[in-house]
Amino acid sequence: MTKVATSESSLPTDMEKKHVYEVYDKIAPHFSHTRYKPWPKIETFLNELEPNSLVLDVGCGNGKYLGVNKNLFMVGTDRSTGLLKTAH
């Protein structure tokens, strides 16, 4: 296992955990319900990529872009486990 060096300044603060991370986890179902439609420019971008391209969506939320182009290999990740649970 490789350890990643982190500095204390790169760790989330208690305020960030409480007012960002916890909030997104709590509102995830509603947030996901209001964020279901891909933005047109992002959708166009994804559809213009070469087949079998690898795409990493960091901060994918509910994964709304992961299925836009079935000819791509897409991986999504998000800090909010609540949003990841709503991914489709």
PyMOL commands that set and color helices and strands:
alter all, ss='L'
color gray80, all
select helices_A, chain A and resi 8-10+14-34+40-47+81-85
alter helices_A, ss='H'
color red, helices_A
select strands_A, chain A and resi 54-58+73-77
alter strands_A, ss='S'
color yellow, strands_A
deselect
rebuild
show_as cartoon
